Amino acid sequence: MADANDLISPRLGLPKLPVVEFPDNDEPEHRLHWKTAFLTRWAAGHTFVWLDDEITDADRQWVQAHHPGRALLHRIDPLAGLTDTDLALIRQWLAAR
């Protein structure tokens, strides 16, 4: 959450970025990650990239069906963390606009 601005952003050369504050009572739809519907609503049709170690194909399919903008849901290997390969894929996706 907000710790990413202190721990990750400086290492990637990013400025402090907005943080999504998740509600405590958002119940996920069947097979979806608990963040999926909320992040999609929060993005409000804007392009967004979501990096998480729990993203599944069900989340990707749901976002594709419910989000009119571009969205990249990219699963990060929890044992490897964010890698140069992940960053290259994200840069490539962003450049393909």
PyMOL commands that set and color helices and strands:
alter all, ss='L'
color gray80, all
select helices_A, chain A and resi 3-7+9-12+36-43+57-66+84-95
alter helices_A, ss='H'
color red, helices_A
select strands_A, chain A and resi 48-52+71-75
alter strands_A, ss='S'
color yellow, strands_A
deselect
rebuild
show_as cartoon
